[in-house]
Every structure is written in structure tokens, then in C-alpha cells.
Amino acid sequence: MTRIRDMKTNFTAGEVSSELLGRSDLRAYENGALALRNVFIKPTGGITRRAGLNYIDSARGDGKLISFEFNTAQTYLLVITDEKIDIYAGGILDETIDSPWTESQISQLAWTQSADTLLLTHPDVHPYKLTRLAGGGWDLTQWDFFEEESGVKRQPMFKFAPTSVTLTPSATSGTITLTSSSAVFAEGHENTRLRVGGKEVEITDFDSPTVVTATVIETLPGTSATIDWQEQAFSPVRGYPATVAFHQDRLVIGGSRDLPNRLWFSCSGDLFNFDLGEGLDDEGIEFAILSDQVNAIRGIFSGRHLQVFTSGAEWMVTGDPLTPSAVQIRRQTRIGSLIDRHIPPIIVDGATLFIARNKLEIQEFLYTDLEQAYQSTDLALLSRHLIFDPVDMDYDQKRRLLFMVRGDGKFAALTVFRAEQVTAWTLHETAGSVKSVAVVGDQVFVLVQRGSYYNIEMLDEAYNLDSALKGESASAKTVWAGLDHLEGQSVSIVADGQVLANQTVSGGTITLSEAAKNVEVGLSYAHIIEPLPPNALAGAGASRKVRLIEAIYRLQNTSALRLDVGRGLGDVSLKQIGEDAILDAPPPLISGDVRVRALGWQADATKPLWRIEQNVPLPFTLLSVSAELKVND
């Protein structure tokens, strides 16, 4: 028999797929785990119990969370639900305004921000702008294109009808009729603009699919039938912009409902003026992405270049500066982005992260100087089982965590630090379904459905429970109220640092058996850590049987440890040798090594030798594990 020492110094590969059980040659095998649930992985490699969720407020229903950051000191959370926007500042409701988007439309909502204005677009709804007013308050209005004193609007135009279709004006000025050679008009064309022979008119009445009444804004060149005509690109008939971004002092519109593969760039420094003019350097730009297939634009991102993410490929728009004569577009990779909802690409460590069309990959889109092009890398290759039907995503720079909400209500967290080659996934569950996530400044907010109710909750390291509230009283008391959002639910309680038995909230209150000055009340969750089996290349995994003799767990600021080393889960005493227990005192925070002896042989080389599972709402951090093994040759 051989004794070996198995060292696990970090968990920087995160939870990896069981498909890697035969790949002990990989670096990820040494640094990964079979299960990491409800824990965060630090960039330095340690594991900590995830922060609890502090209850902020009740939400109106299902929807989306969006961050609005005017500067580092003035940040707001937008909660967009069915035809409403609730605006929170510092976790307090600041204002509620009406909105045009129904609950079913929110998933396709796109947005971009500049200073105190947020532009919001949807392929079926007129685009809007949300403005934070200088004197306080908010204003949501339709955004419109630049209009000259002559009444001409400088907006994108396009001829949707076949090239051969003609328009015949009845006159060149005043109120006229326009007759088309084919049925091209609909009722929704009323109050939209046409350009006939380069001159603008506005449709006032729909008469028939071939005849409309219009008011002439610019005198027309004649009354002869002409194929030289266009209609405004965005309208109730043709749909509206799909995505927007700001790039090189231009507003960029990426696709619309009926023109999904087209890009429009405003005039330089004049964000709502899309006049193409004569092609001068500061004038507007417009072109379609033409390739072997029509790829709908699903996202645009302003980085080193303008990055365009379509349903079938990723593109780079270059031009320094970007001008009508210098603009170029090149396809970079063929991955494709989501089409059934809009999840904006996110910048992380200089790379752009986006969700692949197959809903199984989180791609890192990164420019390489060697290739002078962008390359895509799947960050979830080794943890593909954790990527399931993504519905939202945001990045927390403070914790270096990417949060991805799944369709089943769970959420995954990716610790990413490219300089140190850290790419580590973990999975998180709560007593409910997470619907959306947004990072506002240094705070992470989630929209959670719990039963028939929706809550706004915030990740907070001071909490170890979900949907939780804390209370403090100058004098100890037994009755604690204000828990209406937990009515009828069994809640966990931490009173003066001591974990008490669960209670059911009734009438928004709980009654403690003993009075306390400080309490935390909420829903419990369990963190799970399950390592990979011993590495076959180290001499253990290839043997018939292996036995764990002793494991040394290096803990930091930990109050509880519940462990299974082959005899079932059990609590491990963290009391130091020679230390006297203090009655009624909260469990102390321990930092140091905890030695645990084990008995019994493990015949199945695909099973881990130990497992941590704990729902006690107390702090827990694991830095490393050193295991002494005996191998039966």
C-alpha cells in the first residue's frame, strides 16, 4: 500500500462537467470540482459562501432590471414591468412612470445610455428616451429625428417596394394624392414621410393600398410617374430600431424589424440627424451587412472597433475616424447570437462577452494583435452543463463576477480574471426563480419570483439568508414584525449571532423564545462543495481502491463546517484545543487548519472522497484542502 498527499490549493477552474472524469491530464482537473453550489470563487482561488439576498421591495410582476449610472455617485435601478418603470435610488423607490412596453415585449427591449439620457428600442414600438431632469424627476418621451426649419426630417429612408414600383403625384405642392403602380400602402402609413424625387411629403390619409393623400413639404420636381421614391425606414408598418449604441460621437442603429441586417450612423456630433448628404466626412452613413445569408443584427457594441453581433456571425466595423468613405465591415467569427430575446454584450477585462445562439456557450470576443482580427473562445467549454437557456446577464466589476440568469430560475456566476487564467463557474439556487439581474455601481440586484409574488433583492455580504431583513433594537425583544413579504413561509432566524429553529411567519411577525437585540430573518440556502476524485496521474485514481486517511481544511473567517468523509454529513467542531466554550455566545469566526480523520475504502474511482453541504446561515470560506490518501495497489 502507498500513501500519497493530494493537495488542492485553489478552485480556479470552478465546477466542471462530469465528462472530465477521464481527463485528469487537464489543469482544470486539478483546480476544478464536481459541484460548487451557492458559493463564489475568489480570483485568488478560495471559495466562500455566496452573499445572501437582502429584500429591497416588492415588484409589480415579471420584467427586467436595467442599470442607469449618471456617474459613480449617482446610480439608479430601473425596474421595467408591464407598462411601468419603477426607478430606485439607493434601494428606495424614487419615481414611477408609465411606459409603452407590455410584459411580453420586455425581453426584446434594447438600450444604451449617454450621460443623463437612456435610449430604449423595441422592433415593434416607437423608440423612447428616458431623461433624468436637472431639477429632479424623470421624463420618458418618444425620440424623434432632427427636423430642419423647412420641416424636412433627417431620418433614415428606404424603398421597401420592388424597384419597378412607381409613384405618380397629382400635383407638386399643397395637398396631393400619390398613386402607386402596385399595392404598397397600409393604414399605418398615415403621419409618415415619403421622399419623391428627393423631395419630402407627409402622408395624411390612407385612401387605398395604391392611393394616399399627402401634404407636400418640399416642392416636387414634377407629376410624372417615378421610381425614385422612398419611405421612412421606421414606422408602424415597417417596424422600429432593434438595437442602438454610441460610437465615435455617432448614434448607431443596428437593424429594425423589416430591415434586420442594416446599419445606420448619425452625422458626427448630431445624434438624431441621419442625413446622408453628399457623403462628406461628418455626414451620416448607411449600409446593409451582405453575406451568404441574411443575419439579423442582435447587438452592437462600441469598443476598440464597432462590434456587430448578428444571428449568424460577428463583424467588425472599422474606420479611424469613421467616415462614409473610410468605413469598412469584415466578418470575424461565425458563432451567432440569441434571437428570441435581447441580452446585450458585456465588456470584461477588455474582451466582449456574448451568449451564443445555441444557448450553450458564453463566448469571449477578443481582438488579437497577432492576427489583427477578433477571435471567439467559449468560456463555458468545461462547464457546459451549467449553461441552460440564458435569459439575462451582467458583470460585477467589484467581485469580478459575471452573473447569468437561466430559464429555470437558477443563476450561474463566472469568476473571470484573464491575467491569472481564472475562469471558474458556480451554480446558485434560491427558494424561487430569479428572473433578471443588474449591476448598479457596486451593488447586484435581482428580480426574484417567490410563489405568486415578485421581489427586488440585493446581494449583500452582511446577509447569509435570502429575501432577508435585519432588525436591531436598543432593548431585547421577542416579537419582530415587518416580514409581510415572507407571510406563511418557514424562515431561518439568526438572533444575536445564534441560529434558532425555523418559524413560520404569521401576520408579518415572528416570536422568539428568548428576547434578542439583533436578528436576521430570511430563507435558507445550502452551499455544496464536492471535489473531483483523486487524480489518476498522481497514483490514486488508477488504483482499485483508495482510502482517505486525513484531510486538512484551511478555513478563513468561518463559523460552521458540515462535512461528509464517508460516514454521512456531520458537524465538525471548530473549537480550538484548550478553548472554553462561552454559553449563549455566537459561534466564533475561525481562521486556520481543521484536521478531520476518515475511515473506509472507496472502491469507485469516479466518486469524491469528501463533501461539504451546509445550510446553516453562518459565514464560510475554504482556501485549500490537503488530503492524505492510502492506495491499495
Phi, psi and omega in degrees: 000145184240138174257135178226160178247119180257116184254129173240101187269346181199170180234037189284002172259352176069198177282124182247161183291149176295347176295345179272004181298338177261007184244056180290357176280347183280147175298326181295336179292319180292324188254006183255185179210158178284326180213128174224097186243133179057037173228151172256144176258124179284150177304337179278352173114343181282168180241136177227145176304133184297154178296148175285174181250113179278125179292128180256307184192166173274143178259163183288333183168198180293151181176216186216144175257135179227139177272137173235112184238104178287317171204184184294338182265336183243097182234149184221151174252125176259124177251105185261116178235191184303103176060025178218151169231118175259128185249123182247139174235120181061032180080006181243135180297122183263316182196152175236131180229154177285150179223164184269356189265129176280168181302322181289341182268344189298328184295337180259010181286132177240159184203160172207152186235144171221113179055243185262018182232132177246123177265133182234134182228152175211137185302339183248003185229141176306137181294148182235162172230132177258123186241133172273118186284150184298323182271011184100155182095174185224154181219125178248115182224158173293136174265139184237166183273161182301133180240124180285166180300333179286350182098354180285131177263130180268077182237159178300139179234154180201146175263105180281332181287159175305151185304326185283348182290132183250158170239139179239113177282146177278339178202176182256353181208168179075211177269125186227171169248148177241125182245125181263155180278357179209159181289108182230351186257155176220168182300328180294351178285346179301137181070021173251166185255147170236155169241118181244116184062031179083002181246150190261139173226160177238127180286128180253330181217140173266118181262316179196172178300347179242353184226131173226156175260138185219157173254129182282126177263320174239134182305129183284154182286343181177182182246012180280153175299137183219145174268355182273080176209153179217161173240163180298141187291332184242123182196171175301334180279320187258355181088179188231173182305143180268317181219159180217157175198164173252134180209126179049049175065025175234149169271127183248128176252125182250099175075161174216180182300313184263351175231069190291340185247027184247144178243137176235135178240131179287171172296150181296123179078000180231085198294334182250019177250112182249033179291122178283335176052228181254013180081024177290164189302326184264006182269173186294162180228143178209135175196160177259151174274106183256125178210196183288349175211156179280112181254117179290135179286124182249346178188147173229142186221130180268111177228224175303322170231174171280118181260131182242121182252119182246178182291345182230352183196171177241139188232158176237125175257121183244166181146115184227093002281169180280113180226161179304328183272341186255348187293137177220149177230134182225136175286138182251306181222166181239072179256303182093147182247167179307145179242341185269355175200163179257117172237109188294145172299153185230138178275129178220115178053040177084354177252155178257124180259133178218158181269129183289157182299329182284355177065019180241358187225144168249109187267139174258113183260107191228135179278133178245128181294328182296314181272344186056042182200170177268145174233151180247136178230134180279112181283350181251018185304318183270355182228039185301331182293343180272345183264106184222115173045065181298138179237345177196162184199143172202163186240133178257105183294325183298313181269355185056046182237131171263124180257130178233119180274134181259161181294340180270007177092352175273168174222144178257152178232133180246117170274117185232128180210090189298323183299331180254010179057043179257118174219097191228119180262144169223160181244144185229140180230152175218167180283071183158194181236122175282132184251329183203158179220145176210138177258118181244107187064240178257010184249140180251120179250146175229148171259120187236133171266121177237104186069233179264005183247156178241134181239151167258121183228158186231133174296130183213121181296343179283353182245148175236014177229163179259155183051038193263153172229151174245147177228150180221137180224140180297326177240145183298142179213163183257333183260125180235126184248186179086019184251033184301327182290349179249017184306129177080002183257150175280121186244152173270151186225132170242113183244120182051039177086353181261135177277122181257171178292149180299151175226160175259129182288129179227125181065025179076012183227161169229156179235119181279152177287332177228143182295147180216155179266333182227133178222151168234128184232133179182196182261134183280158173214151184255136171261142185230133175230119181227112185284168170286156177299163179306144182293126180297327182289343179272358176103358183256311187296335182276353183279170178288314182224151177220145181233132173276117179273308182207143175234139179247116182258117179270111185253160176218127178048055184243138180249346181207145178218120177241121197224147173238116177244028177117351182241020183092163182292138177206151179284136178257127180292130179256008179292132180287149180300130180086356181273132179271133179288140177256120183298140176063011177272147178294154179302133182286157174277125184250135172231121181151192183267137175241121182263132179231125177272151181226159178230154173099149181262148177250112182274334182270110184286357178262002181255145178287160182269345178209165183204136175249127174216123188209128175249007176294125185281066179227158183298146178207129174218127179245124182265319182197166178223131175242121184241133173262124186242150171244128185250130177265109182282000000 
